[in-house]
Amino acid sequence: MSTGVLLLHGSSGTPDVERAGILEAEGYDVLAPQWFDGRISEIPLESFPLDELAARNDRLVVMGTSRGAEAALLLGTLDDRVDAVIALAPAAHAWAWAEDGVQTSPWTWQGEPLPFVPLDLDWTTDVVPPAFVGWYRQSLRRYADEAEAARIPAERFKGELLMVVGGDDQVWPSVEFAERIALSRKGLPTRTVPAARAGHRVIFPGEAPKTGGQRMARGGTEAADRELGALAWADLRRVLTG
């Protein structure tokens, strides 16, 4: 049985080439596309190359980080071919793209924009570099009705879900998001691997720390992020193996 892995980077916009190589060395067929260029706005979920992977593999796994985990979870709910989702620092909602004061949906499906949570543009922080975790919490409080409509219906995904989260994530509250997702799945195969001191970016065995993306506080330390990666590695391999 062959497994195809769609590997989705986060908002840094940089494909996880090193991670793809590690997974390929384990025997998996991996595609790691650059799925946006500058703007995460109204991206067709159909544009992700699942057809290519499905044409040559028996199983499909979508693995994503942060915004990529948001897309991975949505693909699991919308495409019945997805057998497993691995969500690293996941979101429980679809989050707006804000540009010049205008907010748009990050995703479309069959030509229609998906509901999204607006970002509270009145939010400010004095932290340098900025930690955005408070922004997401404040936006959820301010836009509670929109948040309910934009919730990712993870219970619709019947395959296996693995979530890997750091308790010191300073980008968004991924532990809280993972808890919401797990509660919604009610008996479906779901596992969350947390580490209290890790941040937004997990580091798996054999990987170097990520350095790209916007300057911001991401939480954790290299040692703690590596600890989370080592802790989750056996579960990740188990999910990939099926």
N, C-alpha and C positions, 0 to 999 in steps of 0.2 A: 504494500500500500504506500503510495507516494503522497507527500504533503506539500502543498503550496502555501507560502507565507507572504502575505501582503504586509510590508513593514512601513509604517507611516510615521514620519518625523513630526515634531511639534512646530511651534510658531517661529523657531529659528529659521525655518525654510531650507534647512540643509539635510539632505537624505542621510540616513544612518548607514553609510557605506561600511564602516568597520563592523557594526553589529550584523549587517547582512552577511559579511564574510564569515563571521563566527558561526552563524546559523547554517550557512552553506557548507561549512566544514563538518557540521553535524549531519549533513545529508539531506537538507531541505532545499526546495526550489523557492528562492526568495526574489521578490521584486520590491525595490525600495525607491519608488518614484519621487521626484520633486513635485508635490501636488498643488502647490500654489506659488505664485511669483508676485510678491509684494502685497497682495490683498487676500484676506480670507473672507471673501464676500460672494455669496450666491454661487458657490462651487457645486456643480452637479455631482451628486453622489454616484451616479452612473458612470462618471468619468474615471473612477478608480479601476485599475486593470484586473478585476476579478475574472473577466471572461478569459483572458490570456492564461491565468493560472488554472482555471477550471478545465481548460482544454487539454491539459497535460498532467493533471493530478487527481487523485481520488478524494483527498480532503483539502479543505480550505481553512486557513487560520488567518485572522486579521489581528495584527499586533501594532499598537500605536501608543505614542507618548503625548500626553497633554492634549493639545488640539487634535493631534492624530488619534488619541484615544477616544475623543469625542466622535470623530468620524468612524472609528472602528466599531464603537457601540451602536451607532446609527446603522451602519452596514449590516451588523448582526440582526437588527430588528427588521430590516427591509429586504434582505437577500437570503432566501432559504438555503442557498448553497453553502453559507458560512457555518462551519462545524464548531469553531471555537474562536473566542475573542480573548486577547491578552491586552489589558488596559493598564498602562503605566501612568500614574498620576492622573486618573480619569476625571471627567466632568460628568455630572448627573443631568445636565441641561445643554441645550444648544445656546451658545453665547453670541451676542451681537458682534458685528464688526463696526467700529466707530471711526468715522473719517470726516473731518471738517464739520463736526456737529451733527452729521447724518449717520443714523444707525441702520444697518441692513442685516438680513439673515446671512449666516455663513454658508448655508447649504440650500440646495434645491433637490427635489425629487420629482421626476417626471414633469419637469418644467415649472413646478410650483415651489416658491420659497417656503422653508419650514419655519414654524414659530420659533422665536428666540427670546432670550432674556435681555432687555436693554441694559446698558451700563449706565450707572448714575454719574452723569457728567459733572455733577457738583462736588464729587468726592475729591479730596486733596490729601496729600501726605507730606510730612517733613523728612521722612526717612530717605537717606541717600546711601547707596542706590535704592530706588523705590521698591517697597514690598507691596504687592497688589492684593494680597489675601484679604485685607479689610475691604477693598473695593468690591470684590465679588460678594462678600457677606452683606455689605450695605446695599448693593444692587438687588440681592434676593429679597431683602426686607422691603425695599421701596417698590419693587415690581413683583409683588407676590402673585398676583393674578397671571401676569405674563409668564412667570416662572413655572406655574402649574401647567400652562399650555405648552411650554417649551421643554418640559421634562422628557428625557429620553426614556421611552417605554421599554426598559430592559427586560421586563417580564415577557415580552413578545419573542425574545430570543431564547430558543429552547436548547441551544448547545451549551458547551462548557464555557464558563467565564472565570478568568483569573485576573485579579486586580492587585497591583503592587503600589504601595503608597508610603510616603514619608510623613511622619508626624510633625516635622518641622518645615513642611512645604510652605514657602512664603509667596508663591505665585498665586495659587488659589487653594481653597480648603479641600484638598483631595481626599483626606480621611473622611470628612463629613460627606462628601459626594459618594465615596465608595459605600459608606454605611447606608445611605439612601437607596443606592442601587441594589445592594444586597437584600434590604428589607422588601423591595418590590418584587424580588424573584421567587420568594416563598417556596422553597424546596427544589428549585431548579439548580443544576450543578454550578455552584459558585464558591470561590475561595478568595479571600483577601489576605495578602501577606503584608503586614505593616512593620515599620521600624520607627520607634519614637524619635530618634535623633536625626533621621535621614531627611533630605530635602526633596526638591521637585524632580531632580534628575538621578535616577538609579544608575549605578555602574555595575554591569555584569562582569563575571570573571573574564579576564583577557582584554577588557576595554580600557581605553584611556578616558579621562574626564572630558566631557563636552565643554567647548569654549565659545561657541558661536551664539548668535542671537542678541536681542536687545539687552542693554545693560540694566539689570534689575537684581534684587535680592531673590535668591532661589531657596535659601535655607540649607540646613545640613552642613556637612563637611565631607571632604573626599573619603575619609575613613568610614563615616556613617553611611554614605551613599554606597560604598563598596560592600559594607556589611549587609545592607538591604539586598543588593544584587546577589550576594552569595547565599543569603537566606532564601531568595525566591528562585534560584537557578534550578533546583531539582523539580519544583512545581512547574516551572516554565517548560523544561524538557519533557515532563510527563504529559502536559497538555499538547505539546507539539507532536509527541509520539502517538497520542490518541489511544 
